[in-house]
């Protein structure tokens, strides 16, 4: 994806670096070679999709484990201020 097309936004202040690290950790677990430049635009969309999909699976599993342990982690309240009806 070209830099000018990037629309994803980190919703929780200060989480950007942690999410970036989480992405690389997940890619390594999947055996995806991480380019030295960090630019993933040359990888097939299937590989990038696998990274994102596995990140979501890991986040859901962590939340489910918390619930099973009897703790309810706080859920950030985020909204899309640009909703159109």
C-alpha positions in Angstrom: 0.0 0.0 0.0 1.4 3.4 -0.9 2.1 5.7 2.0 -0.6 8.2 0.8 -3.3 5.5 1.0 -2.7 4.5 4.6 -6.0 5.0 6.5 -5.6 2.8 9.6 -5.3 4.8 12.8 -4.2 3.7 16.3 -7.2 4.5 18.5 -5.4 4.3 21.9 -2.6 6.8 22.4 0.8 5.2 23.0 -0.2 1.8 21.5 1.4 2.4 18.1 4.9 0.9 18.9 3.4 -2.0 20.7 1.1 -2.8 17.8 4.0 -2.6 15.4 6.0 -5.0 17.6 3.0 -7.3 17.8 2.8 -7.4 14.0 6.4 -8.4 13.6 6.1 -11.0 16.3 3.1 -12.5 14.6 4.8 -12.5 11.2 7.8 -14.4 12.7 5.5 -16.9 14.2 4.0 -17.6 10.8 7.4 -18.0 9.3 7.1 -14.8 7.1 10.4 -13.3 6.3 10.4 -9.7 7.5 12.1 -7.3 5.0 15.0 -5.3 6.5 13.3 -2.1 5.4 10.1 -3.0 7.2 8.2 -2.3 4.0 5.6 -5.1 3.6 4.0 -3.8 0.3 6.0 -6.3 -1.8 4.5 -9.2 0.0 1.4 -10.9 -1.4 -1.8 -9.7 0.2 -2.5 -13.3 1.4 0.6 -13.1 3.6 -0.3 -9.6 5.0 -3.8 -10.8 5.5 -2.6 -13.8 7.4 -0.6 -11.5 9.7 -3.6 -9.3 10.5 -5.9 -12.3 10.9 -3.6 -14.0 13.3 -3.2 -10.8 15.3 -7.0 -10.6 15.7 -7.2 -14.3 16.7 -4.5 -13.8 19.4 -6.2 -10.7 20.8 -9.5 -12.6 21.0 -7.9 -15.6 22.6 -6.2 -13.3 25.2 -9.6 -11.7 26.0 -11.3 -15.2 26.3 -8.5 -16.4 28.6 -9.1 -13.4 30.8 -12.8 -14.1 30.9 -12.2 -17.8 31.7 -9.9 -16.7 34.5 -12.7 -14.7 36.0 -11.3 -11.3 35.1 -12.9 -8.8 32.8 -10.3 -6.6 31.1 -11.4 -3.1 30.5 -12.8 -2.5 27.0 -11.8 0.8 25.4 -14.7 2.8 24.3 -13.8 4.0 20.8 -16.2 5.4 18.2 -15.9 6.4 14.6 -16.6 10.1 14.7 -17.1 10.2 10.9 -20.3 8.1 10.9 -22.7 8.9 8.1 -26.3 7.9 8.3 
